[in-house]
Amino acid sequence: MKALTSVNRALQYLWEGAFRIFTRDRDEVPAIGVQPYTGERSTKQAE
């Protein structure tokens, strides 16, 4: 009976990992959009 419990736990562990890999992304990234460049332009000209 103990062997079945160990196998069940191992399969559940693998299933949960595969489930996390193949589900849709749930990234908690804020939607900030495209940010314009506000730095200084280079003074050198490209050749």
Backbone as a chain_set.jsonl record, in Angstrom:
{"seq": "MKALTSVNRALQYLWEGAFRIFTRDRDEVPAIGVQPYTGERSTKQAE", "coords": {"N": [[0.82, -1.191, 0.0], [2.002, 1.173, 0.675], [3.721, 1.563, -1.421], [2.017, 2.137, -3.551], [1.027, 4.598, -2.717], [3.337, 6.148, -2.853], [3.875, 6.053, -5.612], [1.576, 7.285, -6.552], [1.891, 9.879, -5.495], [4.228, 10.657, -6.855], [3.365, 10.644, -9.533], [1.393, 12.611, -9.378], [2.963, 14.836, -8.77], [4.482, 15.062, -11.148], [2.4, 15.486, -12.99], [1.33, 17.959, -12.12], [3.512, 19.638, -12.652], [3.719, 19.415, -15.474], [1.24, 20.454, -16.122], [1.526, 23.129, -15.306], [3.456, 23.936, -17.143], [2.199, 23.74, -19.663], [-0.111, 25.29, -19.573], [-1.955, 28.374, -20.123], [-0.177, 31.5, -20.039], [0.241, 33.18, -16.977], [1.359, 35.58, -16.248], [2.202, 38.21, -14.104], [2.515, 40.87, -15.134], [2.682, 44.349, -15.398], [0.621, 46.292, -17.562], [2.111, 48.45, -19.358], [2.704, 49.483, -21.815], [4.306, 50.816, -24.81], [7.269, 52.595, -24.382], [8.504, 55.814, -25.085], [11.693, 56.811, -26.425], [13.794, 58.757, -24.499], [16.326, 59.694, -24.342], [19.584, 61.207, -25.058], [20.57, 62.132, -28.38], [23.02, 60.619, -30.484], [26.09, 62.185, -31.386], [27.761, 61.374, -33.346], [28.02, 60.501, -36.783], [26.74, 57.856, -38.732], [28.715, 55.857, -40.83]], "CA": [[0.0, 0.0, 0.0], [2.9, 2.32, 0.731], [4.285, 1.737, -2.761], [0.998, 2.818, -4.35], [0.981, 5.992, -2.285], [4.529, 6.809, -3.401], [3.681, 6.191, -7.047], [0.532, 8.29, -6.723], [2.49, 11.198, -5.232], [5.167, 10.966, -7.934], [2.585, 10.982, -10.722], [0.74, 13.898, -9.136], [4.017, 15.842, -8.87], [4.787, 15.232, -12.563], [1.215, 16.051, -13.643], [1.243, 19.379, -11.784], [4.57, 20.317, -13.39], [3.324, 19.48, -16.886], [0.094, 21.354, -16.187], [2.033, 24.5, -15.237], [4.2, 24.247, -18.362], [1.366, 23.813, -20.849], [-1.276, 26.156, -19.442], [-1.726, 29.749, -20.571], [0.655, 32.321, -19.155], [-0.441, 33.992, -15.98], [2.361, 36.53, -15.778], [1.668, 39.386, -13.424], [3.28, 41.992, -15.666], [1.798, 45.492, -15.618], [0.468, 46.715, -18.952], [2.578, 49.836, -19.399], [2.786, 49.915, -23.195], [5.603, 51.185, -25.378], [7.803, 53.829, -23.815], [9.341, 56.53, -26.048], [13.085, 57.035, -26.051], [13.948, 60.137, -24.05], [17.752, 59.962, -24.15], [20.264, 62.129, -25.961], [20.984, 61.567, -29.656], [24.451, 60.528, -30.693], [26.609, 63.234, -32.259], [28.517, 60.748, -34.431], [27.247, 60.09, -37.941], [27.066, 56.524, -39.213], [29.389, 55.912, -42.14]], "C": [[0.866, 1.257, 0.0], [3.509, 2.612, -0.643], [3.289, 2.47, -3.662], [0.894, 4.292, -3.986], [2.169, 6.769, -2.855], [4.39, 7.039, -4.904], [2.641, 7.268, -7.335], [1.086, 9.696, -6.508], [3.445, 11.603, -6.349], [4.423, 11.365, -9.198], [1.887, 12.328, -10.564], [1.75, 15.037, -9.273], [4.346, 16.123, -10.338], [3.624, 15.879, -13.312], [1.105, 17.551, -13.364], [2.313, 20.19, -12.509], [4.224, 20.48, -14.856], [2.156, 20.435, -17.065], [0.549, 22.805, -16.166], [2.766, 24.891, -16.517], [3.258, 24.532, -19.525], [0.085, 24.621, -20.688], [-0.933, 27.55, -19.96], [-0.885, 30.493, -19.549], [-0.217, 33.106, -18.191], [0.546, 34.991, -15.391], [1.682, 37.757, -15.189], [2.467, 40.616, -13.845], [2.331, 43.165, -15.886], [1.763, 45.891, -17.09], [0.841, 48.188, -19.059], [2.695, 50.359, -20.819], [4.198, 50.268, -23.62], [6.026, 52.528, -24.805], [8.679, 54.523, -24.851], [10.759, 56.716, -25.511], [13.262, 58.502, -25.675], [15.413, 60.51, -23.826], [18.301, 60.943, -25.155], [20.632, 61.406, -27.251], [22.503, 61.561, -29.74], [24.919, 61.63, -31.637], [27.397, 62.651, -33.417], [27.56, 60.332, -35.543], [27.685, 58.673, -38.326], [27.681, 56.631, -40.595], [28.775, 54.962, -43.105]], "O": [[0.509, 2.272, -0.598], [3.778, 3.765, -0.98], [3.683, 3.331, -4.449], [0.695, 5.137, -4.858], [2.02, 7.912, -3.286], [4.751, 8.103, -5.408], [2.807, 8.069, -8.255], [0.771, 10.607, -7.274], [3.47, 12.767, -6.75], [4.809, 12.325, -9.865], [1.801, 13.099, -11.519], [1.43, 16.086, -9.831], [4.476, 17.281, -10.734], [3.841, 16.729, -14.176], [0.819, 18.329, -14.274], [2.049, 21.314, -12.937], [4.41, 21.556, -15.425], [2.093, 21.153, -18.062], [0.027, 23.628, -16.917], [2.707, 26.048, -16.934], [3.491, 25.465, -20.293], [-0.739, 24.633, -21.603], [0.232, 27.864, -20.202], [-0.878, 30.167, -18.362], [-1.272, 33.624, -18.555], [0.565, 35.218, -14.181], [0.701, 38.264, -15.733], [3.029, 41.318, -13.003], [1.278, 42.995, -16.5], [2.783, 45.828, -17.777], [-0.002, 49.066, -18.875], [2.777, 51.572, -21.016], [5.159, 50.047, -22.884], [5.239, 53.474, -24.75], [9.533, 53.869, -25.45], [10.983, 56.771, -24.302], [12.914, 59.389, -26.454], [15.708, 61.525, -23.194], [17.571, 61.452, -26.005], [20.964, 60.221, -27.233], [23.177, 62.397, -29.139], [24.215, 61.971, -32.587], [27.68, 63.361, -34.382], [26.446, 59.875, -35.288], [28.868, 58.342, -38.25], [27.219, 57.407, -41.432], [29.214, 54.876, -44.252]]}, "num_chains": 1, "name": "protein.A"}
